[in-house]
C-alpha cells in the first residue's frame, strides 16, 4: 500500500465517505477500517458493514 493512499484513508477513518467503484456504482457510509486489500464501511442506509476490495475502487471522497 502506498504512503499517500494509507495517509488519505487514515484521515478519513471514522468519517462519512463516498466510495466510487470502477463500474460507476457508489456506496455511502462511514469508513470503519482498511488494510492493504480491502476497505470496510458501515452503510449509511442500513448500518451494516460492507467489505469492498480495493481493486474495485476508483475513488474515496469525504462527504
C-alpha positions, -999 to +999 in steps of 0.1 A: +000+000+000+014+034-009+020+060+017-003+085+001-032+060+000-026+049+036-024+086+048-056+095+029-076+066+043-063+072+079-075+108+077-110+095+066-113+067+091-144+072+113-158+098+089-186+097+063-173+089+028-185+082-007-168+052-024-168+052-062-164+018-078-148+012-112-182+002-126-198+035-116-216+022-085-213+044-054-216+034-017-220+059+011-212+053+047-186+056+075-151+043+068-147+018+096-113+003+088-090-008+060-059-028+052-038-034+021-066-052+002-100-041+015-120-011+028-147-017+054-175+009+055-207+009+075-236+016+052-254+050+055-287+033+049-286+001+069-257+005+093-243-029+081-206-032+074-195-038+038-162-052+027-151-036-006-120-049-024-096-020-033-092-035-068-128-024-074-124+012-060-116+042-081-121+070-056-128+075-019-141+110-011-151+126+022-187+138+024 
